[in-house]
């Protein structure tokens, strides 16, 4: 095989591979973008780690009901053995006098194992309930994180849809203007069209090209933001569906703000504040624990870690109960309870504040959606009329009925109508997701 055939075959394989990649390029729907984001986004991953942390805290709280086992050891070697004073008459001395005597050896080695079990401790029971409530809070926080991401992804997705639609409109305008320039160039050469009229067409054409270039850079930024949210590499090309202009009006219905995640979180904050008060009250309750201890003690007058006098170890064991009854704490426990009561009231006040803000958000979002829907319907009708007018004017211009100035004005009106339509579309989309967010419905399907 000669060199030219090898080059041709290599190029053919490259083109086939490139064509296959283009053909296999995935087009993402909004739902797929959201699912990809909820899988790859670091905020969601951190929220899952928070859930695992709380699960570990619950296991830790449950461990308070299990017995604890401690192994203790002690080694002592006396440089000077301590003495005690005892009546001298015990050893034949004078009555009323005392003599020093040592009862220990130079070395003492001891080891013991102690098992203790909580029988009653109010704090242990409340701590377990608090940990379980914290898990519910973490679950709600995960939902809140997902709602924020869904809102952000949806807003960027809709914005990118409108930008792509505007690019397609500009491409259509540029294509029409290119054809018009070609025709009018011939007219200008043959002195049928003035040079100034042709230059006006040329300027309009260049403006369209500049507008497209700027809009394309804006679309690239939006695509990069969407890829960032989805956790995709910046080098990866992304393609999304074009938006469907056939929108149906949302049914507002009755709204219950109690379904909102932030309201549920505030309710949990009130519950946690109540548990904190119970933990403070638990300091007034007695605690009871049972224990068992078994130990060995060895003595020696010489240094040795293993040898004892007569190779004997003294055994000892006991079982017992430990009761702790709080009596007086210089009023510190009472003040702690008062502080927790203030915390409960503060949590309730915050709940009322968030609820009032939620009701306001729903009302504002509803009114904004109705306004954006009416605006969208109006711009859609205006665009239809502008398209019809441009088609008629283009025919009239070719037949010499209207001037180039009139045609450019009508074309500008069409461009304005298209821009107004695109802006109304994105505003309607954003108003829709804002309304769903205010009603607490964004995460219903995740």
C-alpha positions in Angstrom: 0.0 0.0 0.0 1.5 3.3 -1.1 1.8 6.4 1.0 -1.1 8.3 -0.6 -3.5 5.3 0.0 -2.4 5.2 3.7 -3.1 8.9 4.1 -6.6 8.6 2.4 -7.5 5.6 4.6 -6.4 7.5 7.8 -8.4 10.6 6.8 -11.4 8.4 6.0 -11.2 6.8 9.5 -11.0 10.1 11.2 -14.0 11.5 9.3 -16.0 8.3 10.1 -15.0 8.6 13.8 -15.8 12.3 14.0 -19.1 11.7 12.2 -20.0 9.0 14.7 -19.2 11.2 17.6 -21.4 14.0 16.2 -24.2 11.5 15.6 -23.9 10.1 19.1 -23.9 13.6 20.8 -26.5 13.5 23.5 -29.3 16.0 23.6 -30.3 16.7 27.2 -33.8 17.3 28.3 -34.4 19.5 31.4 -35.2 16.4 33.5 -31.9 14.8 32.4 -30.0 17.9 33.3 -31.6 18.0 36.7 -31.0 14.3 37.4 -27.3 14.7 36.3 -26.9 17.7 38.6 -28.5 15.9 41.6 -26.1 13.0 41.0 -22.8 14.9 40.4 -23.2 18.2 42.2 -20.8 18.7 45.2 -23.5 20.3 47.3 -25.6 17.2 47.1 -22.6 15.0 47.8 -21.9 17.1 50.9 -25.5 16.9 52.0 -25.3 13.1 51.7 -22.2 13.2 54.0 -24.2 15.3 56.5 -26.8 12.5 56.4 -24.2 9.9 57.1 -22.8 12.0 60.0 -26.2 12.2 61.6 -26.7 8.5 61.2 -23.4 8.0 63.0 -24.6 10.4 65.8 -27.7 8.3 66.2 -25.6 5.2 66.6 -23.5 7.1 69.1 -26.6 8.1 71.1 -27.9 4.5 71.1 -24.5 3.4 72.6 -25.6 5.1 75.8 -27.9 2.2 76.5 -25.1 -0.3 76.1 -22.8 -1.4 79.0 -19.3 0.1 79.1 -16.2 -2.1 79.8 -13.0 -0.5 81.2 -9.7 -2.3 81.9 -7.5 -0.5 84.4 -3.9 -1.2 85.5 -1.5 0.4 88.0 2.1 -0.1 88.9 3.8 1.5 92.0 7.3 1.2 93.3 8.0 3.0 96.5 11.4 4.6 96.9 10.4 5.2 100.5 7.6 3.1 101.9 5.0 5.3 103.7 4.4 4.5 107.4 1.5 4.7 109.7 1.4 5.5 113.4 -0.2 2.8 115.6 -0.5 2.4 119.4 2.8 1.1 120.8 1.0 -1.1 123.3 -0.2 -3.3 120.5 3.4 -4.6 120.2 4.3 -4.5 123.9 5.2 -0.9 124.1 4.2 1.8 126.6 0.6 2.7 126.6 -0.2 6.1 125.2 2.8 6.1 122.9 2.7 5.5 119.1 5.1 3.7 116.9 5.6 3.9 113.1 4.9 0.8 111.1 4.7 0.0 107.4 2.0 -2.3 106.0 3.0 -2.3 102.4 5.7 -3.7 100.2 8.0 -1.7 97.9 6.2 -2.8 94.8 2.4 -3.0 94.1 1.0 -4.2 90.8 -2.8 -4.2 90.2 -5.2 -4.8 87.3 -9.0 -4.7 87.2 -11.9 -4.8 84.8 -15.0 -2.9 85.4 -18.4 -3.2 83.7 -21.0 -0.5 84.1 -24.5 -0.1 82.8 -26.8 2.9 82.8 -30.0 2.0 84.5 -31.7 5.4 84.4 -30.5 8.6 82.9 -33.0 11.0 81.4 -30.3 12.7 79.2 -29.6 9.5 77.4 -33.2 9.0 76.3 -33.6 12.6 75.2 -30.2 12.6 73.4 -31.4 9.7 71.2 -34.7 11.5 70.3 -32.7 14.7 69.5 -30.4 12.7 67.2 -33.4 11.3 65.4 -34.9 14.7 65.0 -31.5 15.9 63.6 -31.7 13.2 61.0 -35.1 14.6 59.9 -33.6 18.1 59.7 -30.7 16.8 57.6 -33.2 15.1 55.2 -35.1 18.4 54.8 -31.8 20.3 54.2 -31.0 17.8 51.5 -34.4 18.5 49.9 -33.8 22.3 50.2 -30.4 21.8 48.5 -32.1 19.9 45.7 -34.8 22.5 45.3 -32.2 25.3 44.9 -30.3 23.3 42.3 -33.4 22.4 40.4 -34.3 26.1 40.3 -30.9 27.1 39.2 -30.6 24.4 36.5 -34.1 25.2 35.2 -33.4 28.9 35.0 -30.1 28.3 33.1 -31.7 25.7 30.9 -34.6 28.0 29.9 -32.2 30.9 29.4 -30.0 28.8 27.1 -33.1 27.6 25.1 -34.1 31.2 24.5 -30.5 32.2 23.5 -30.4 29.3 21.0 -33.8 30.3 19.7 -32.5 33.9 19.2 -29.4 32.6 17.5 -31.6 30.6 15.1 -33.7 33.8 14.4 -30.5 35.8 13.7 -29.2 33.1 11.4 -32.4 33.3 9.5 -32.2 37.1 9.3 -28.6 37.0 8.2 -29.4 34.5 5.5 -32.2 36.6 4.2 -30.1 39.7 4.4 -27.3 37.9 2.5 -29.6 37.1 -0.4 -31.0 40.7 -0.3 -27.4 42.1 -0.4 -26.6 39.9 -3.4 -29.6 41.1 -5.4 -29.2 44.8 -4.4 -25.5 44.7 -5.3 -26.5 44.0 -8.8 -29.0 46.8 -8.7 -26.4 49.1 -7.4 -23.9 48.1 -10.1 -26.5 48.8 -12.7 -27.4 52.2 -11.1 -30.9 51.0 -10.4 -30.3 51.3 -6.6 -28.4 54.2 -5.0 -25.1 53.7 -3.3 -26.5 55.1 0.0 -29.4 52.6 0.0 -27.0 49.7 -0.5 -24.7 51.0 2.3 -27.7 51.0 4.6 -28.3 47.4 3.8 -24.6 46.6 4.4 -24.6 48.4 7.7 -27.7 46.5 8.8 -26.1 43.3 7.7 -22.9 44.0 9.7 -25.0 44.9 12.8 -26.8 41.6 12.6 -23.5 39.7 12.4 -22.1 41.6 15.4 -25.3 40.9 17.4 -25.0 37.2 16.6 -21.4 37.1 17.7 -22.2 38.7 21.1 -25.2 36.5 21.5 -23.2 33.4 20.8 -20.7 34.3 23.5 -23.5 34.8 26.0 -24.9 31.3 25.0 -21.5 29.8 25.5 -21.3 31.2 29.0 -24.8 29.9 29.8 -23.8 26.4 28.5 -20.6 26.5 30.7 -22.7 27.4 33.7 -25.1 24.5 33.0 -22.1 22.1 32.6 -20.7 23.3 35.9 -24.0 22.6 37.7 -24.2 19.2 36.0 -20.6 18.3 36.9 -19.6 17.9 33.2 -16.2 18.8 31.9 -16.0 22.3 30.3 -14.5 20.7 27.2 -17.6 18.6 26.6 -20.1 19.9 24.1 -23.7 20.1 25.4 -26.9 20.1 23.4 -30.3 20.8 24.7 -33.9 20.7 23.4 -35.4 23.7 21.8 -38.2 25.2 23.8 -41.8 24.5 23.0 -43.9 27.7 22.6 -47.1 25.8 23.2 -47.5 26.7 26.8 -50.6 25.9 28.8 -51.6 28.1 31.7 -50.7 26.7 35.1 -53.6 25.9 37.4 -52.8 27.9 40.6 -55.2 26.0 43.0 -55.2 26.2 46.7 -51.7 26.8 48.3 -50.6 25.3 51.6 -47.2 26.9 52.6 -46.8 24.2 55.2 -45.6 22.0 52.4 -42.6 24.2 51.8 -39.3 22.9 53.0 -38.3 26.0 54.8 -41.5 25.9 56.8 -40.9 22.3 57.7 -37.4 23.2 58.8 -38.7 25.9 61.1 -41.1 23.4 62.7 -38.1 21.1 63.3 -36.2 24.0 64.8 -39.1 24.5 67.3 -39.0 20.7 68.1 -35.2 20.8 68.6 -35.5 23.8 70.9 -38.1 21.9 72.9 -35.7 18.9 73.2 -32.9 21.2 74.3 -35.2 22.4 77.2 -35.9 18.8 78.1 -32.1 18.1 78.2 -31.7 21.1 80.5 -34.5 19.8 82.7 -32.9 16.3 82.8 -30.2 17.9 85.1 -32.8 17.9 87.8 -33.4 14.1 87.6 -31.3 11.5 89.4 -29.2 9.0 87.5 -28.6 5.4 88.4 -25.9 3.0 87.1 -25.0 -0.5 88.0 -21.4 -1.8 88.1 -19.3 -4.9 88.5 -15.5 -4.9 89.2 -13.0 -7.7 89.3 -9.3 -7.1 90.1 -5.9 -8.6 91.0 -3.2 -7.1 93.2 0.3 -8.3 93.7 3.1 -7.2 96.1 6.9 -7.6 96.0 9.9 -6.1 97.8 12.0 -6.3 94.7 11.6 -4.8 91.3 9.7 -7.2 89.0 6.8 -6.6 86.7 5.6 -10.2 86.9 6.8 -11.7 90.2 5.0 -11.3 93.5 5.6 -12.4 97.0 4.9 -16.2 97.2 3.8 -15.9 93.5 0.4 -15.0 94.8 -2.1 -12.4 93.5 -4.8 -11.0 95.7 -8.3 -11.3 94.1 -11.1 -8.8 94.7 -14.5 -8.3 93.1 -17.7 -6.4 93.9 -21.1 -5.4 92.4 -22.7 -2.1 93.2 -25.0 0.7 92.3 -24.1 4.3 91.8 -26.9 6.9 92.4 -26.5 10.6 91.7 -29.1 13.0 93.0 -28.8 16.6 92.1 -29.7 18.9 95.0 -28.2 22.4 94.6 -26.4 23.9 91.7 -26.3 27.6 92.6 -29.3 28.1 90.4 -27.3 27.3 87.2 -29.7 24.6 86.1 -32.7 26.9 86.6 -31.1 29.6 84.4 -30.3 27.0 81.7 -34.0 26.0 81.5 -35.0 29.7 81.2 -32.5 30.2 78.4 -33.9 27.2 76.5 -37.5 28.6 77.0 -36.3 31.8 75.3 -34.9 29.7 72.5 -38.3 28.0 72.0 -40.0 31.4 71.8 -37.4 32.6 69.4 -37.9 29.6 67.2 -41.6 30.1 67.2 -41.2 33.8 66.2 -38.9 32.8 63.4 -41.5 30.3 62.2 -44.1 33.0 62.1 -41.8 35.3 60.2 -40.8 32.7 57.6 -44.5 31.7 57.2 -45.6 35.3 56.5 -42.7 35.7 54.0 -43.8 32.4 52.3 -47.4 33.7 52.0 -46.1 36.9 50.5 -43.8 35.0 48.0 -46.7 32.9 46.9 -48.9 35.9 46.3 -46.1 37.8 44.5 -45.2 34.7 42.4 -48.8 34.1 41.4 -49.3 37.7 40.3 -46.0 37.8 38.5 -46.9 34.5 36.6 -50.3 35.8 35.5 -48.6 39.0 34.3 -45.9 37.1 32.4 -48.4 34.8 30.8 -50.5 37.7 29.5 -47.3 39.4 28.3 -46.3 36.2 26.5 -49.6 35.8 24.8 -49.4 39.4 23.6 -45.9 39.1 22.2 -46.8 35.9 20.5 -49.6 37.6 18.6 -47.4 40.6 17.8 -44.7 38.2 16.4 -47.2 36.5 14.2 -48.4 39.9 12.8 -44.8 41.0 12.3 -43.9 37.9 10.4 -46.9 38.3 8.1 -46.1 42.0 7.5 -42.5 41.2 6.7 -43.4 38.5 4.2 -45.8 40.9 2.5 -43.4 43.8 2.5 -40.6 41.6 1.0 -42.9 40.8 -1.9 -43.9 44.5 -2.2 -40.2 45.6 -2.2 -39.4 43.1 -5.0 -42.3 44.5 -7.0 -41.1 48.1 -6.3 -44.1 49.1 -4.3 -42.2 50.1 -1.1 -38.7 51.5 -0.7 -35.6 49.9 0.9 -36.1 52.2 4.0 -39.6 50.9 4.5 -38.3 47.3 4.2 -35.6 47.9 6.7 -38.0 49.5 9.2 -40.4 46.5 8.8 -37.4 44.1 9.3 -36.4 45.9 12.4 -39.9 45.7 13.7 -39.8 41.9 13.1 -36.5 41.7 15.0 -37.9 43.7 17.9 -41.0 41.4 17.9 -38.8 38.3 18.0 -36.7 39.7 20.8 -39.8 40.7 22.8 -41.2 37.2 22.2 -38.0 35.5 23.5 -37.8 37.8 26.5 -41.5 37.1 27.3 -40.8 33.3 27.0 -37.8 33.3 29.4 -39.7 35.6 31.8 -42.7 33.2 31.7 -40.5 30.2 32.3 -38.8 31.8 35.2 -42.1 33.0 36.6 -43.4 29.4 36.4 -40.5 27.8 38.3 -40.6 30.7 40.8 -44.3 30.0 41.4 -43.6 26.2 41.8 -40.8 27.0 44.2 -42.9 29.3 46.3 -45.6 26.6 46.6 -43.0 24.0 47.6 -43.5 21.8 44.5 -40.0 21.9 42.8 -38.8 18.7 44.5 -42.1 16.7 44.3 -40.8 14.5 41.6 -37.3 13.8 42.9 
